Amino acid sequence: VNRVRSQIIAAFNWAVDRGKMKRNPAAGVKRRKIEKRRSRVLTDDELRAVWRAADGIGGPGGPLTKALALIAGRRDEVRCLRRTELDDNRALWLLPASRNKSKRDHLIPLPPIMLALLEALPRRGELVFTVNGEKPYAGQKRLKEILDRDSGVDKWTFHDFRRTASS
């Protein structure tokens, strides 16, 4: 954000210097504070506690939590998973470029436990993690509160599953 801010200010300054503009409209835009990068990874005990807490959550919330832990996917990429992206015969998920951060297709192998989790979910349309079949599951804030309470694990985020898997 700060690099983009600098480029915008420089471009407007160029226009002001050449008389194309009277003043730089971005001159008052302040630098953003740089957030400290998170480094949190979950211990084995914490993973087990969150997994057990997810067991007690009905609907798509519990299975979504387990899916995030199993494949270390980004929360919204997994949450918006569509049945057409799954190849059950080859145990693969084709995450299309249009739905991921890197903007390229990803072929993600699915372990047997993930396939069993997906098979156990009710089929309510194209979306896998859904309550009504029309929209992806949207109760992440409440889900996280329940997981925190029931697992006893605190100061973690869903994205910490990704860091944990890569550690």
DSSP file with accessible surface (Angstrom, degrees, kcal/mol):
  #  RESIDUE AA STRUCTURE BP1 BP2  ACC     N-H-->O    O-->H-N    N-H-->O    O-->H-N    TCO  KAPPA ALPHA  PHI   PSI    X-CA   Y-CA   Z-CA
    1    1 A V     >        0   0  114      0, 0.0     4,-2.7     0, 0.0     5,-0.2   0.000 360.0 360.0 360.0 -43.1    0.0    0.0    0.0
    2    2 A N  H  >  +     0   0   14      1,-0.2     4,-2.3     2,-0.2     5,-0.1   0.866 360.0  51.4 -67.2 -34.3    2.8    2.4    0.9
    3    3 A R  H  > S+     0   0  218      2,-0.2     4,-2.1     1,-0.2    -1,-0.2   0.918 111.1  47.4 -67.7 -41.3    4.6    1.7   -2.4
    4    4 A V  H  > S+     0   0   91      2,-0.2     4,-2.6     1,-0.2     5,-0.2   0.934 110.4  53.4 -63.5 -43.4    1.4    2.4   -4.4
    5    5 A R  H  X S+     0   0   54     -4,-2.7     4,-2.6     1,-0.2     5,-0.2   0.927 108.4  49.7 -55.9 -46.8    0.9    5.6   -2.4
    6    6 A S  H  X S+     0   0   48     -4,-2.3     4,-2.4     1,-0.2    -1,-0.2   0.906 111.1  48.8 -60.9 -41.9    4.4    6.7   -3.2
    7    7 A Q  H  X S+     0   0  140     -4,-2.1     4,-2.4     2,-0.2    -1,-0.2   0.897 111.5  49.2 -66.6 -40.4    3.9    6.0   -7.0
    8    8 A I  H  X S+     0   0   76     -4,-2.6     4,-2.5     2,-0.2     5,-0.2   0.935 111.9  48.2 -64.8 -45.3    0.6    7.9   -7.0
    9    9 A I  H  X S+     0   0   26     -4,-2.6     4,-2.7    -5,-0.2    -2,-0.2   0.928 112.0  50.2 -61.0 -43.0    2.1   10.9   -5.2
   10   10 A A  H  X S+     0   0   52     -4,-2.4     4,-2.2    -5,-0.2    -1,-0.2   0.912 110.1  50.1 -62.8 -41.0    5.0   10.9   -7.7
   11   11 A A  H  X S+     0   0   60     -4,-2.4     4,-1.9     1,-0.2    -1,-0.2   0.929 113.0  45.4 -64.6 -44.1    2.7   10.8  -10.7
   12   12 A F  H  X S+     0   0   67     -4,-2.5     4,-2.5     2,-0.2    -1,-0.2   0.884 110.3  54.4 -67.2 -37.4    0.6   13.7   -9.4
   13   13 A N  H  X S+     0   0   70     -4,-2.7     4,-2.9    -5,-0.2    -1,-0.2   0.902 106.0  53.4 -61.1 -39.7    3.7   15.7   -8.5
   14   14 A W  H  X S+     0   0  132     -4,-2.2     4,-1.4     2,-0.2    -1,-0.2   0.934 109.9  47.4 -58.3 -45.7    4.8   15.2  -12.1
   15   15 A A  H  <>S+     0   0   12     -4,-1.9     5,-2.5     1,-0.2     6,-1.0   0.892 112.6  48.7 -65.7 -38.7    1.5   16.6  -13.3
   16   16 A V  H ><5S+     0   0   43     -4,-2.5     3,-1.8     4,-0.2    -2,-0.2   0.933 108.2  54.2 -65.6 -45.4    1.8   19.6  -10.9
   17   17 A D  H 3<5S+     0   0  126     -4,-2.9    -1,-0.2     1,-0.3    -2,-0.2   0.820 111.0  46.3 -59.4 -29.8    5.4   20.3  -12.0
   18   18 A R  T 3<5S-     0   0  137     -4,-1.4    -1,-0.3    -5,-0.2    -2,-0.2   0.287 117.5-110.8 -97.5   7.3    4.2   20.5  -15.7
   19   19 A G  T < 5S+     0   0   64     -3,-1.8    -3,-0.2     2,-0.2    -2,-0.1   0.634  84.8 121.2  76.7  13.6    1.2   22.7  -14.9
   20   20 A K  S   <S+     0   0  148     -5,-2.5     2,-0.3    -6,-0.2    -4,-0.2   0.735  80.9  23.6 -79.4 -23.1   -1.3   19.9  -15.7
   21   21 A M        -     0   0   64     -6,-1.0    -2,-0.2    -9,-0.1    -1,-0.1  -0.970  67.6-139.2-139.4 154.8   -2.8   20.2  -12.2
   22   22 A K  S    S+     0   0  208     -2,-0.3     2,-0.3     1,-0.2    -1,-0.1   0.819  85.7   3.3 -83.2 -35.1   -2.8   23.0   -9.6
   23   23 A R  S    S-     0   0  174      0, 0.0    -1,-0.2     0, 0.0     3,-0.0  -0.984  76.8-101.8-149.1 161.3   -2.2   20.7   -6.6
   24   24 A N    >   -     0   0   11     -2,-0.3     3,-1.5     1,-0.2     4,-0.3  -0.736  24.8-161.9 -86.0 111.0   -1.5   17.1   -5.8
   25   25 A P  T 3  S+     0   0   67      0, 0.0     3,-0.3     0, 0.0    -1,-0.2   0.718  90.8  51.3 -68.2 -16.2   -4.8   15.5   -4.5
   26   26 A A  T >  S+     0   0   10      1,-0.2     3,-1.7   -18,-0.1   -17,-0.1   0.436  78.7 100.3 -98.3   1.5   -2.8   12.7   -2.9
   27   27 A A  T <  S+     0   0   64     -3,-1.5    -1,-0.2     1,-0.3   -18,-0.0   0.816  82.2  49.5 -59.6 -32.0   -0.3   14.9   -1.0
   28   28 A G  T 3  S+     0   0   67     -3,-0.3     2,-0.4    -4,-0.3    -1,-0.3   0.490  79.3 116.3 -87.9  -0.8   -2.2   14.5    2.3
   29   29 A V    <   -     0   0   76     -3,-1.7     2,-0.1   -24,-0.1    -3,-0.0  -0.549  60.8-140.1 -73.1 121.2   -2.5   10.7    2.2
   30   30 A K        -     0   0  177     -2,-0.4     2,-0.1     1,-0.1    -2,-0.1  -0.468  20.1 -98.1 -83.3 153.9   -0.5    9.4    5.2
   31   31 A R        -     0   0  149     -2,-0.1     2,-0.2     1,-0.1    -1,-0.1  -0.382  41.1-116.9 -64.5 145.1    1.7    6.4    5.1
   32   32 A R        -     0   0  150     -2,-0.1     2,-0.3     1,-0.1    -1,-0.1  -0.600  27.5-109.0 -82.2 145.9    0.1    3.2    6.5
   33   33 A K        -     0   0  199     -2,-0.2     2,-0.5     1,-0.1    -1,-0.1  -0.562  34.7-120.0 -71.3 136.5    1.5    1.6    9.6
   34   34 A I        -     0   0  135     -2,-0.3     2,-0.2     1,-0.0    -1,-0.1  -0.690  25.6-133.0 -81.8 123.9    3.2   -1.6    8.7
   35   35 A E        -     0   0  163     -2,-0.5     2,-0.3     1,-0.1     3,-0.0  -0.534  23.6-108.4 -77.0 142.5    1.6   -4.5   10.5
   36   36 A K        -     0   0  196     -2,-0.2     2,-0.1     1,-0.1    -1,-0.1  -0.528  39.1-112.5 -68.2 132.3    3.9   -7.0   12.2
   37   37 A R        -     0   0  226     -2,-0.3     2,-0.2     1,-0.1    -1,-0.1  -0.447  30.7-120.2 -67.9 138.4    3.9  -10.3   10.3
   38   38 A R        +     0   0  117     -2,-0.1    -1,-0.1     1,-0.1    -3,-0.0  -0.516  31.0 176.2 -78.5 147.1    2.3  -13.1   12.1
   39   39 A S        +     0   0  103     -2,-0.2    -1,-0.1     2,-0.0     2,-0.1   0.230  28.9 140.9-131.1  12.4    4.4  -16.2   12.9
   40   40 A R        +     0   0   55    115,-0.0     2,-0.4     1,-0.0   123,-0.2  -0.329  22.8 177.7 -66.5 127.2    2.0  -18.2   14.9
   41   41 A V        -     0   0   58    122,-0.1     2,-0.3    -2,-0.1   120,-0.1  -0.963  28.6-118.3-123.3 149.3    2.0  -21.9   14.3
   42   42 A L        -     0   0    8    118,-0.4     2,-0.1    -2,-0.4   114,-0.0  -0.669  23.4-128.5 -87.4 140.2   -0.2  -24.4   16.2
   43   43 A T     >  -     0   0   76     -2,-0.3     4,-2.8     1,-0.1     5,-0.2  -0.344  30.4-103.9 -75.3 166.8    1.3  -27.1   18.4
   44   44 A D  H  > S+     0   0  112      1,-0.2     4,-2.4     2,-0.2     5,-0.2   0.912 124.5  50.8 -57.7 -42.2    0.2  -30.7   17.9
   45   45 A D  H  > S+     0   0  112      2,-0.2     4,-2.2     1,-0.2    -1,-0.2   0.895 110.2  49.0 -64.1 -39.9   -1.8  -30.4   21.1
   46   46 A E  H  > S+     0   0   40      2,-0.2     4,-2.6     1,-0.2     5,-0.2   0.915 110.1  51.3 -66.9 -41.2   -3.5  -27.2   19.9
   47   47 A L  H  X S+     0   0   47     -4,-2.8     4,-2.6     1,-0.2    -2,-0.2   0.927 111.0  48.3 -59.5 -45.3   -4.3  -28.8   16.5
   48   48 A R  H  X S+     0   0  119     -4,-2.4     4,-2.8    -5,-0.2     5,-0.2   0.916 111.2  50.7 -61.1 -41.7   -5.9  -31.8   18.3
   49   49 A A  H  X S+     0   0   15     -4,-2.2     4,-2.2     2,-0.2    -2,-0.2   0.923 112.3  45.5 -64.9 -42.5   -7.9  -29.5   20.6
   50   50 A V  H  X S+     0   0    2     -4,-2.6     4,-2.5     2,-0.2    -1,-0.2   0.918 112.6  52.0 -66.6 -41.3   -9.2  -27.5   17.7
   51   51 A W  H  X S+     0   0   71     -4,-2.6     4,-1.5    -5,-0.2    -2,-0.2   0.933 110.7  47.3 -60.0 -46.6  -10.0  -30.7   15.7
   52   52 A R  H  X S+     0   0  152     -4,-2.8     4,-0.8     1,-0.2    -1,-0.2   0.897 111.2  51.4 -63.1 -39.5  -12.0  -32.1   18.7
   53   53 A A  H >< S+     0   0    8     -4,-2.2     3,-0.9     1,-0.2    -1,-0.2   0.902 106.6  54.2 -64.1 -38.2  -13.8  -28.8   19.1
   54   54 A A  H >< S+     0   0    2     -4,-2.5     3,-1.6     1,-0.2    -1,-0.2   0.835  97.7  65.7 -64.7 -31.0  -14.7  -28.9   15.4
   55   55 A D  H 3< S+     0   0   95     -4,-1.5    -1,-0.2     1,-0.3    -2,-0.2   0.836 100.2  51.4 -57.8 -33.0  -16.2  -32.4   16.0
   56   56 A G  T << S+     0   0   67     -3,-0.9     2,-0.6    -4,-0.8    -1,-0.3   0.403  90.8  92.3 -87.7   3.2  -18.9  -30.8   18.2
   57   57 A I    <   -     0   0   26     -3,-1.6     5,-0.4    -4,-0.2    86,-0.0  -0.872  63.3-153.7-104.7 120.8  -19.9  -28.2   15.6
   58   58 A G    >>  +     0   0   62     -2,-0.6     3,-0.7     4,-0.1     4,-0.6  -0.128  56.3  33.4 -79.2-177.9  -22.8  -29.1   13.4
   59   59 A G  T 34 S-     0   0   53      1,-0.2     3,-0.3     2,-0.1    72,-0.1  -0.203 119.2 -43.2  66.2-160.2  -23.5  -27.8    9.9
   60   60 A P  T 3> S+     0   0    8      0, 0.0     4,-2.4     0, 0.0    -1,-0.2   0.643 120.8  82.3 -80.5 -10.2  -20.7  -26.8    7.6
   61   61 A G  H <> S+     0   0    1     -3,-0.7     4,-2.2     2,-0.2     5,-0.2   0.925  92.4  43.5 -63.1 -49.3  -18.6  -25.1   10.3
   62   62 A G  H  X S+     0   0    1     -4,-0.6     4,-2.2    -5,-0.4     5,-0.2   0.959 117.1  45.3 -62.3 -52.2  -16.9  -28.1   11.8
   63   63 A P  H  > S+     0   0   27      0, 0.0     4,-2.7     0, 0.0    -2,-0.2   0.881 111.0  54.7 -61.0 -35.4  -16.1  -29.8    8.5
   64   64 A L  H  X S+     0   0    1     -4,-2.4     4,-2.5     2,-0.2    -2,-0.2   0.938 107.7  49.9 -61.9 -44.1  -14.9  -26.5    7.1
   65   65 A T  H  X S+     0   0    2     -4,-2.2     4,-2.0     1,-0.2    -1,-0.2   0.935 112.3  47.1 -59.5 -45.8  -12.5  -26.2   10.0
   66   66 A K  H  X S+     0   0   35     -4,-2.2     4,-2.7     1,-0.2    -1,-0.2   0.905 110.3  52.5 -64.2 -40.1  -11.2  -29.7    9.5
   67   67 A A  H  X S+     0   0    0     -4,-2.7     4,-2.4     1,-0.2     6,-0.4   0.917 108.4  51.0 -62.5 -41.5  -10.8  -29.1    5.8
   68   68 A L  H  X S+     0   0    1     -4,-2.5     4,-1.4     1,-0.2     5,-0.3   0.904 113.4  45.2 -62.0 -40.8   -8.7  -26.0    6.4
   69   69 A A  H  < S+     0   0   31     -4,-2.0    -2,-0.2    -5,-0.2    -1,-0.2   0.886 113.9  49.9 -69.7 -37.8   -6.5  -28.0    8.8
   70   70 A L  H  < S+     0   0   52     -4,-2.7    -2,-0.2     1,-0.2    -1,-0.2   0.894 126.3  20.6 -70.7 -42.9   -6.2  -30.9    6.4
   71   71 A I  H  < S-     0   0   29     -4,-2.4    -1,-0.2    -5,-0.2    -2,-0.2   0.452  91.6-132.6-111.6   0.8   -5.2  -29.1    3.2
   72   72 A A     <  +     0   0   17     -4,-1.4    -3,-0.1    -5,-0.3    -4,-0.1   0.853  48.8 162.6  52.5  40.7   -3.9  -25.8    4.6
   73   73 A G        -     0   0   11     -6,-0.4     2,-0.2    -5,-0.3    89,-0.2  -0.400  48.1 -88.2 -85.5 164.5   -5.9  -23.9    2.1
   74   74 A R     >  -     0   0   64      1,-0.1     4,-2.4    -2,-0.1     5,-0.3  -0.519  42.4-117.0 -69.8 143.0   -6.8  -20.2    2.3
   75   75 A R  H  > S+     0   0  101      1,-0.2     4,-3.0     2,-0.2     5,-0.2   0.894 110.4  39.0 -51.6 -52.5  -10.1  -19.7    4.2
   76   76 A D  H  > S+     0   0   69      1,-0.2     4,-1.7     2,-0.2    -1,-0.2   0.809 111.8  57.4 -76.3 -26.0  -12.2  -18.3    1.4
   77   77 A E  H  4 S+     0   0   18     -3,-0.3    -1,-0.2     2,-0.2    -2,-0.2   0.924 116.4  36.4 -66.6 -41.1  -10.8  -20.6   -1.3
   78   78 A V  H >< S+     0   0    0     -4,-2.4     3,-2.0     1,-0.2    51,-0.2   0.923 114.1  56.3 -75.0 -44.3  -11.9  -23.6    0.8
   79   79 A R  H 3< S+     0   0   38     -4,-3.0    58,-0.5    -5,-0.3    50,-0.4   0.848 110.7  44.9 -57.9 -33.8  -15.1  -22.0    2.0
   80   80 A C  T 3< S+     0   0   26     -4,-1.7    -1,-0.3    -5,-0.2    -2,-0.2   0.184  82.1 148.4 -98.3  17.1  -16.2  -21.3   -1.5
   81   81 A L    <   -     0   0    1     -3,-2.0    47,-2.5    46,-0.1    48,-0.5  -0.260  33.7-151.4 -54.4 134.7  -15.3  -24.8   -2.8
   82   82 A R  B >   -A  127   0A  99     45,-0.2     3,-1.7    46,-0.1     4,-0.3  -0.867  19.7-127.9-112.0 146.0  -17.6  -26.0   -5.6
   83   83 A R  G >  S+     0   0   34     43,-3.0     3,-1.6    -2,-0.4    44,-0.1   0.827 108.1  63.4 -61.1 -31.6  -18.4  -29.6   -6.4
   84   84 A T  G 3  S+     0   0  107      1,-0.3    -1,-0.3    42,-0.2    43,-0.1   0.675  95.3  61.0 -68.3 -15.4  -17.4  -29.1  -10.0
   85   85 A E  G <  S+     0   0   20     -3,-1.7     9,-3.0     8,-0.1     2,-0.4   0.570  91.0  88.5 -84.7  -8.7  -13.9  -28.4   -8.9
   86   86 A L  E <   -B   93   0B  27     -3,-1.6     2,-0.6    -4,-0.3     7,-0.2  -0.730  54.9-166.9 -96.9 137.5  -13.5  -31.9   -7.3
   87   87 A D  E >>> -B   92   0B  48      5,-3.1     5,-2.0    -2,-0.4     4,-0.8  -0.871  10.0-179.9-117.3  90.2  -12.4  -35.0   -9.2
   88   88 A D  T 345S+     0   0   82     -2,-0.6     3,-0.4     1,-0.2    -1,-0.1   0.839  76.4  61.0 -62.9 -33.4  -13.3  -37.7   -6.7
   89   89 A N  T 345S+     0   0  162      1,-0.2    -1,-0.2    -3,-0.1    -2,-0.0   0.858 118.0  28.6 -63.3 -36.1  -12.0  -40.5   -8.9
   90   90 A R  T <45S-     0   0  155     -3,-0.6    -1,-0.2     2,-0.1    -2,-0.2   0.352 107.0-121.4-106.0   4.5   -8.4  -39.1   -8.8
   91   91 A A  T  <5 +     0   0   25     -4,-0.8    19,-3.0    -3,-0.4     2,-0.3   0.934  66.5 135.6  55.3  51.8   -8.8  -37.5   -5.3
   92   92 A L  E   < -BC  87 109B  28     -5,-2.0    -5,-3.1    17,-0.2     2,-0.5  -0.947  47.1-153.3-131.4 151.6   -8.0  -34.0   -6.7
   93   93 A W  E     -BC  86 108B   2     15,-2.3    15,-3.2    -2,-0.3     2,-0.9  -0.992  10.4-154.5-120.9 120.8   -9.3  -30.5   -6.3
   94   94 A L  E     - C   0 107B  77     -9,-3.0    13,-0.2    -2,-0.5    11,-0.0  -0.850   9.3-162.8 -95.5 102.3   -8.7  -28.1   -9.2
   95   95 A L  E     - C   0 106B   2     11,-2.8    11,-2.5    -2,-0.9     9,-0.1  -0.786  22.3-132.0 -84.9 111.7   -8.7  -24.7   -7.7
   96   96 A P    >   -     0   0   30      0, 0.0     3,-2.0     0, 0.0     8,-0.2  -0.275  11.8-118.0 -71.2 153.9   -9.3  -22.4  -10.7
   97   97 A A  G >  S+     0   0   27      1,-0.3     3,-1.3     6,-0.2     6,-0.3   0.829 111.7  64.8 -55.8 -33.9   -7.2  -19.3  -11.3
   98   98 A S  G 3  S+     0   0   99      1,-0.3    -1,-0.3     5,-0.1     7,-0.0   0.667 106.2  43.6 -67.2 -14.8  -10.2  -17.1  -11.0
   99   99 A R  G <  S+     0   0   51     -3,-2.0     2,-0.3     5,-0.1    -1,-0.3   0.186 102.2  73.9-117.8  15.1  -10.6  -18.1   -7.3
  100  100 A N  S X  S-     0   0    4     -3,-1.3     3,-1.2    -4,-0.2     5,-0.0  -0.937  77.0-119.2-134.5 160.6   -7.1  -17.9   -5.9
  101  101 A K  T 3  S+     0   0  155     -2,-0.3    -1,-0.1     1,-0.3    -4,-0.0   0.836 111.0  51.3 -62.2 -37.0   -4.6  -15.3   -4.9
  102  102 A S  T 3  S-     0   0   51      2,-0.2    -1,-0.3     1,-0.0     3,-0.1   0.555 100.9-132.1 -83.0  -6.9   -1.9  -16.4   -7.4
  103  103 A K  S <  S+     0   0  143     -3,-1.2     2,-0.3    -6,-0.3    -6,-0.2   0.840  70.4 103.5  59.8  37.1   -4.3  -16.2  -10.4
  104  104 A R  S    S-     0   0  156     -8,-0.2    -1,-0.2    -7,-0.2    -2,-0.2  -0.989  80.3 -92.3-143.0 151.1   -3.2  -19.6  -11.7
  105  105 A D        -     0   0   97     -2,-0.3     2,-0.4    -3,-0.1   -11,-0.0  -0.348  38.7-160.4 -61.2 139.9   -4.9  -23.0  -11.6
  106  106 A H  E     -C   95   0B  52    -11,-2.5   -11,-2.8     2,-0.0     2,-0.7  -0.993  10.0-153.2-124.5 131.9   -3.8  -25.3   -8.7
  107  107 A L  E     -C   94   0B 100     -2,-0.4   -13,-0.2   -13,-0.2    -2,-0.0  -0.919  19.3-168.8-103.0 113.5   -4.2  -29.0   -8.6
  108  108 A I  E     -C   93   0B  40    -15,-3.2   -15,-2.3    -2,-0.7     2,-0.2  -0.913  16.1-135.2-111.8 118.6   -4.5  -30.0   -4.9
  109  109 A P  E     -C   92   0B  95      0, 0.0   -17,-0.2     0, 0.0   -18,-0.1  -0.500  18.4-144.0 -70.5 140.6   -4.3  -33.7   -3.9
  110  110 A L        -     0   0    9    -19,-3.0   -39,-0.0   -20,-0.2     5,-0.0  -0.927   9.5-134.7-110.3 122.2   -7.0  -34.7   -1.4
  111  111 A P    >>  -     0   0   48      0, 0.0     4,-2.0     0, 0.0     3,-0.9  -0.301  30.4-104.7 -69.1 158.1   -6.1  -37.2    1.3
  112  112 A P  H 3> S+     0   0  108      0, 0.0     4,-2.5     0, 0.0     5,-0.2   0.856 121.1  56.8 -52.7 -38.4   -8.6  -40.0    2.1
  113  113 A I  H 3> S+     0   0   88      1,-0.2     4,-2.1     2,-0.2     5,-0.1   0.879 106.8  49.9 -64.4 -33.7   -9.7  -38.3    5.3
  114  114 A M  H <> S+     0   0    1     -3,-0.9     4,-2.6     2,-0.2    -1,-0.2   0.910 109.3  51.2 -69.6 -40.7  -10.6  -35.2    3.3
  115  115 A L  H  X S+     0   0   48     -4,-2.0     4,-2.5     1,-0.2    -2,-0.2   0.915 110.6  48.9 -62.2 -41.1  -12.6  -37.3    0.8
  116  116 A A  H  X S+     0   0   62     -4,-2.5     4,-1.8     2,-0.2    -1,-0.2   0.908 110.3  51.4 -64.4 -41.2  -14.5  -38.9    3.6
  117  117 A L  H  X S+     0   0   25     -4,-2.1     4,-0.7     1,-0.2    -2,-0.2   0.932 112.4  45.8 -61.1 -45.7  -15.2  -35.5    5.1
  118  118 A L  H >< S+     0   0    7     -4,-2.6     3,-0.8     1,-0.2    -2,-0.2   0.893 110.6  53.2 -66.0 -38.9  -16.5  -34.2    1.8
  119  119 A E  H 3< S+     0   0  123     -4,-2.5    -1,-0.2     1,-0.2    -2,-0.2   0.849 104.9  55.7 -65.4 -32.6  -18.6  -37.3    1.2
  120  120 A A  H 3< S+     0   0   85     -4,-1.8    -1,-0.2    -5,-0.2    -2,-0.2   0.683  87.1  97.4 -76.1 -16.9  -20.3  -37.0    4.6
  121  121 A L  S << S-     0   0   15     -3,-0.8     2,-0.1    -4,-0.7     8,-0.0  -0.489  84.5-108.7 -74.0 141.0  -21.5  -33.4    3.9
  122  122 A P        -     0   0   65      0, 0.0     2,-0.9     0, 0.0    -1,-0.1  -0.393  29.9-120.0 -65.7 144.4  -25.1  -33.1    2.7
  123  123 A R        +     0   0  144      1,-0.1     3,-0.1    -4,-0.1     5,-0.1  -0.806  43.6 160.4 -90.4 109.9  -25.4  -32.1   -0.9
  124  124 A R        -     0   0  111     -2,-0.9     2,-0.3     3,-0.5     3,-0.3  -0.243  62.9 -65.3-121.4  39.3  -27.3  -28.8   -1.1
  125  125 A G  S    S-     0   0   45      1,-0.2    -1,-0.3     9,-0.0   -42,-0.1  -0.757  88.2 -29.4 115.4-159.7  -26.3  -27.7   -4.5
  126  126 A E  S    S+     0   0   67      7,-0.4   -43,-3.0    -2,-0.3   -42,-0.2   0.835 111.5  79.7 -69.0 -37.3  -23.0  -26.7   -6.2
  127  127 A L  B     -A   82   0A   7      6,-0.4    -3,-0.5    -3,-0.3   -45,-0.2  -0.512  62.6-157.4 -77.7 142.8  -21.3  -25.3   -3.1
  128  128 A V  S    S+     0   0    3    -47,-2.5     2,-1.1     1,-0.2    -1,-0.1   0.929  86.2  45.1 -84.2 -49.9  -19.7  -27.8   -0.7
  129  129 A F  S    S+     0   0    0    -48,-0.5     8,-2.9   -50,-0.4     2,-0.3  -0.750  88.3 122.6-100.2  89.0  -19.7  -25.7    2.5
  130  130 A T  B     -D  136   0C   5     -2,-1.1    -6,-0.0     6,-0.3    -5,-0.0  -0.977  51.7-155.9-146.2 155.2  -23.1  -24.1    2.6
  131  131 A V  S    S+     0   0   91      4,-0.6    -1,-0.1    -2,-0.3   -72,-0.0   0.806 100.5  20.7 -96.5 -41.8  -26.2  -23.9    4.7
  132  132 A N  S    S-     0   0   88      3,-0.4    -2,-0.0     4,-0.0     5,-0.0   0.423  99.8-116.0-111.4  -2.6  -28.8  -23.2    2.1
  133  133 A G  S    S+     0   0   17      2,-0.4    -6,-0.4    -8,-0.1    -7,-0.4   0.370 102.4  73.7  85.2  -8.0  -27.1  -24.4   -1.1
  134  134 A E  S    S+     0   0  159      1,-0.3    -1,-0.1    -9,-0.1    -9,-0.0   0.733  96.4  31.9-108.5 -32.4  -27.1  -20.9   -2.6
  135  135 A K  S    S-     0   0  143     -8,-0.1    -4,-0.6     0, 0.0    -3,-0.4  -0.954  84.8-104.4-127.5 149.1  -24.3  -19.1   -0.7
  136  136 A P  B     -D  130   0C  36      0, 0.0    -6,-0.3     0, 0.0   -56,-0.1  -0.314  57.4 -76.8 -66.7 156.1  -21.1  -20.3    0.9
  137  137 A Y        -     0   0   34     -8,-2.9     3,-0.1   -58,-0.5    -8,-0.1  -0.248  50.2-179.5 -52.2 134.4  -20.9  -20.7    4.6
  138  138 A A        +     0   0   81     -3,-0.1     3,-0.3     1,-0.1    -1,-0.1   0.212  50.4  96.5-128.4  17.7  -20.6  -17.2    6.2
  139  139 A G     >  +     0   0   24      1,-0.2     4,-2.7     2,-0.1     5,-0.2  -0.071  39.2 128.4-102.2  37.9  -20.4  -17.8   10.0
  140  140 A Q  H  >  +     0   0   25      1,-0.2     4,-2.7     2,-0.2     5,-0.2   0.856  69.6  53.8 -63.6 -37.0  -16.7  -17.7   10.4
  141  141 A K  H  > S+     0   0  167     -3,-0.3     4,-1.9     2,-0.2    -1,-0.2   0.961 114.9  39.5 -63.4 -49.7  -16.6  -15.1   13.2
  142  142 A R  H  > S+     0   0  133      2,-0.2     4,-2.3     1,-0.2    -2,-0.2   0.900 114.3  55.5 -65.7 -40.0  -19.1  -17.1   15.4
  143  143 A L  H  X S+     0   0    2     -4,-2.7     4,-2.7     1,-0.2    -2,-0.2   0.937 107.6  48.9 -57.0 -46.8  -17.4  -20.4   14.4
  144  144 A K  H  X S+     0   0   35     -4,-2.7     4,-2.8     1,-0.2    -1,-0.2   0.901 109.1  52.6 -62.8 -40.4  -14.0  -19.0   15.5
  145  145 A E  H  X S+     0   0   88     -4,-1.9     4,-2.3     2,-0.2    -1,-0.2   0.917 111.4  46.4 -61.3 -43.0  -15.5  -17.9   18.9
  146  146 A I  H  X S+     0   0   32     -4,-2.3     4,-3.1     2,-0.2     5,-0.3   0.924 112.5  49.9 -65.7 -44.2  -17.0  -21.4   19.4
  147  147 A L  H  X S+     0   0    0     -4,-2.7     4,-2.2     1,-0.2     6,-0.4   0.916 111.2  49.5 -61.5 -42.5  -13.7  -23.1   18.5
  148  148 A D  H  X S+     0   0   46     -4,-2.8     4,-1.8    -5,-0.2     5,-0.2   0.942 115.3  43.7 -59.8 -48.6  -11.8  -20.8   20.9
  149  149 A R  H  < S+     0   0  153     -4,-2.3    -2,-0.2    -5,-0.2    -1,-0.2   0.940 119.7  40.0 -63.1 -49.0  -14.2  -21.5   23.7
  150  150 A D  H  < S+     0   0   79     -4,-3.1    -1,-0.2     1,-0.2    -2,-0.2   0.753 121.4  41.1 -78.2 -24.2  -14.4  -25.3   23.2
  151  151 A S  H  < S-     0   0   19     -4,-2.2    -1,-0.2    -5,-0.3    -2,-0.2   0.718  92.7-135.8 -93.2 -25.5  -10.8  -25.9   22.3
  152  152 A G     <  +     0   0   65     -4,-1.8     2,-0.4    -5,-0.3    -4,-0.1   0.521  63.2 129.7  77.9   4.0   -9.2  -23.7   24.9
  153  153 A V        -     0   0    8     -6,-0.4    -1,-0.3    -5,-0.2     2,-0.3  -0.774  35.4-179.4 -92.3 135.2   -6.8  -22.5   22.2
  154  154 A D        +     0   0   93     -2,-0.4     3,-0.1     1,-0.2    -5,-0.0  -0.810  48.7  36.7-131.1 171.3   -6.5  -18.7   21.9
  155  155 A K  S    S+     0   0  166     -2,-0.3     2,-0.3     1,-0.2    -1,-0.2   0.865  86.5 118.7  56.2  43.2   -4.7  -16.1   19.8
  156  156 A W        -     0   0    4     -3,-0.2     2,-0.3  -116,-0.0    -1,-0.2  -0.890  45.8-156.6-130.6 161.2   -4.9  -18.1   16.6
  157  157 A T    >   -     0   0   48     -2,-0.3     3,-1.2    -3,-0.1     4,-0.4  -0.894  35.5-106.9-129.0 166.5   -6.5  -17.5   13.2
  158  158 A F  T >  S+     0   0   17     -2,-0.3     3,-1.6     1,-0.3     4,-0.4   0.853 119.2  62.4 -61.3 -33.1   -7.6  -19.9   10.4
  159  159 A H  T >> S+     0   0   84      1,-0.3     4,-1.4     2,-0.2     3,-1.1   0.763  85.3  75.6 -66.6 -20.3   -4.6  -18.8    8.4
  160  160 A D  H <> S+     0   0    0     -3,-1.2     4,-2.7     1,-0.3  -118,-0.4   0.770  82.7  67.6 -63.5 -23.2   -2.4  -20.2   11.1
  161  161 A F  H <> S+     0   0    7     -3,-1.6     4,-2.3    -4,-0.4    -1,-0.3   0.899  99.9  50.2 -59.2 -39.5   -3.2  -23.7    9.7
  162  162 A R  H <> S+     0   0   67     -3,-1.1     4,-1.8    -4,-0.4    -2,-0.2   0.937 112.1  45.1 -65.3 -46.1   -1.3  -22.7    6.6
  163  163 A R  H  X S+     0   0   49     -4,-1.4     4,-0.9     2,-0.2    -2,-0.2   0.899 112.7  52.5 -64.7 -39.1    1.8  -21.6    8.5
  164  164 A T  H >< S+     0   0   19     -4,-2.7     3,-0.7     1,-0.2    -2,-0.2   0.931 109.1  49.2 -62.7 -43.7    1.6  -24.7   10.7
  165  165 A A  H 3< S+     0   0   65     -4,-2.3    -1,-0.2     1,-0.2    -2,-0.2   0.851 112.8  47.3 -65.0 -33.5    1.5  -27.0    7.6
  166  166 A S  H 3<        0   0  101     -4,-1.8    -1,-0.2    -5,-0.2    -2,-0.2   0.593 360.0 360.0 -86.2  -8.7    4.5  -25.2    6.1
  167  167 A S    <<        0   0  108     -4,-0.9    -3,-0.0    -3,-0.7    -4,-0.0  -0.342 360.0 360.0 -83.8 360.0    6.5  -25.3    9.3
